[in-house]
Amino acid sequence: MKYHTLEINGQELKCRLTTQNTRKLEEKLGGESLMLMLVKKKVLGAGDISAIIHSSLQALEHGWTSQKVDNLIDEYIDNDGDLFTLQQECMNIMKVSGFFKESPQSQEQEVDKEEAKEAMKLLLN
């Protein structure tokens, strides 16, 4: 089984979204297709990122609850990590899980970075 290795906080975690875990994730995110959500949103929220990472750990890693994933992300942020980088990791997880060959946002990646920076400025002010 293919997987993406998420290197975070000194750990290497095997991430893969199976069909079953994708269905559960889509239910958790309000029933919307994960692909449709990615097309609509240019910047994922913390809840989206946490839910994607949590769901992707279920197939190959054991014992990861939603709370443990949230704590993992908090520790990552405390050590100078950022959500934009984790969003890119989520795209890598989805790519290896067969959602697409190239990210739906890859052609606009520079624009997305600028939009993300502007969104961060608005949030911080």
C-alpha positions as CSV (number, residue, x, y, z in Angstrom):
1,M,0.0,0.0,0.0
2,K,1.3,3.4,-0.9
3,Y,1.6,6.0,1.8
4,H,3.0,9.5,2.5
5,T,5.5,9.8,5.3
6,L,4.6,12.8,7.4
7,E,7.7,13.9,9.3
8,I,6.5,15.9,12.3
9,N,7.9,16.6,15.7
10,G,10.7,14.0,15.3
11,Q,8.2,11.3,14.2
12,E,7.7,9.6,10.9
13,L,4.0,8.8,10.4
14,K,2.6,6.7,7.5
15,C,-0.4,8.5,6.1
16,R,-2.9,7.1,3.6
17,L,-6.5,7.8,3.0
18,T,-8.4,4.6,2.2
19,T,-11.8,4.7,0.6
20,Q,-13.4,3.7,4.0
21,N,-11.5,6.4,5.9
22,T,-12.3,9.0,3.1
23,R,-16.0,8.2,3.5
24,K,-15.8,8.7,7.2
25,L,-13.9,11.9,6.8
26,E,-16.4,13.3,4.3
27,E,-19.2,12.6,6.8
28,K,-17.2,14.3,9.5
29,L,-16.7,17.4,7.3
30,G,-20.5,17.7,6.7
31,G,-21.0,15.2,3.9
32,E,-19.2,17.3,1.2
33,S,-16.9,15.5,-1.2
34,L,-13.3,16.0,-0.2
35,M,-12.4,16.9,-3.8
36,L,-15.2,19.5,-4.0
37,M,-14.0,21.0,-0.7
38,L,-10.4,21.4,-2.1
39,V,-11.7,23.0,-5.2
40,K,-13.8,25.5,-3.2
41,K,-11.2,26.3,-0.6
42,K,-7.8,27.7,-1.3
43,V,-6.7,27.6,2.3
44,L,-7.8,24.7,4.6
45,G,-8.8,25.5,8.2
46,A,-7.1,23.9,11.2
47,G,-10.1,21.6,11.6
48,D,-9.9,20.4,8.0
49,I,-6.1,19.8,8.3
50,S,-6.5,17.9,11.6
51,A,-9.4,15.8,10.3
52,I,-7.4,14.8,7.1
53,I,-4.3,13.9,9.1
54,H,-6.3,12.0,11.6
55,S,-8.2,10.0,9.0
56,S,-5.0,9.3,7.0
57,L,-3.3,7.7,10.1
58,Q,-6.1,5.2,10.7
59,A,-5.0,2.7,8.0
60,L,-1.3,2.3,8.9
61,E,-0.7,3.8,12.3
62,H,-2.6,2.8,15.4
63,G,-3.8,4.6,18.5
64,W,-4.2,8.1,16.9
65,T,-7.3,9.8,18.3
66,S,-8.5,13.2,17.1
67,Q,-7.2,14.7,20.4
68,K,-3.7,13.2,19.9
69,V,-3.6,14.6,16.4
70,D,-4.7,18.1,17.7
71,N,-1.9,17.9,20.3
72,L,0.6,16.8,17.6
73,I,-0.4,19.9,15.5
74,D,-0.2,22.2,18.6
75,E,3.3,20.9,19.4
76,Y,4.3,21.4,15.7
77,I,3.0,25.0,15.8
78,D,4.8,25.6,19.1
79,N,8.1,24.5,17.4
80,D,7.7,27.1,14.6
81,G,5.6,25.0,12.3
82,D,2.7,26.5,10.3
83,L,-0.7,25.4,9.0
84,F,0.2,26.3,5.4
85,T,3.0,23.7,5.4
86,L,0.6,21.2,7.0
87,Q,-1.9,22.0,4.2
88,Q,0.8,21.0,1.7
89,E,1.3,17.8,3.6
90,C,-2.4,17.1,3.3
91,M,-2.1,17.6,-0.5
92,N,0.7,15.0,-0.5
93,I,-1.4,12.6,1.5
94,M,-4.2,13.0,-1.0
95,K,-2.0,12.6,-4.0
96,V,-0.5,9.3,-2.8
97,S,-4.0,8.2,-1.9
98,G,-5.1,8.5,-5.5
99,F,-7.2,11.7,-5.4
100,F,-5.1,13.3,-8.2
101,K,-1.8,13.2,-10.0
102,E,-1.2,16.9,-9.5
103,S,-2.7,19.1,-6.8
104,P,-5.9,20.9,-8.0
105,Q,-4.2,24.0,-6.8
106,S,-0.7,23.4,-8.1
107,Q,-1.0,25.6,-11.1
108,E,-2.0,28.5,-8.8
109,Q,0.4,27.7,-6.0
110,E,2.1,31.1,-6.0
111,V,-1.3,32.9,-6.0
112,D,-2.4,30.6,-3.1
113,K,0.7,31.5,-1.1
114,E,-0.1,35.2,-1.6
115,E,-3.7,34.7,-0.7
116,A,-2.7,32.7,2.4
117,K,-0.4,35.5,3.5
118,E,-3.2,38.1,3.0
119,A,-5.6,35.9,5.0
120,M,-3.0,35.6,7.8
121,K,-2.6,39.4,7.9
122,L,-6.3,39.8,8.3
123,L,-6.4,37.2,11.1
124,L,-3.6,38.8,12.9
125,N,-5.0,42.4,12.8
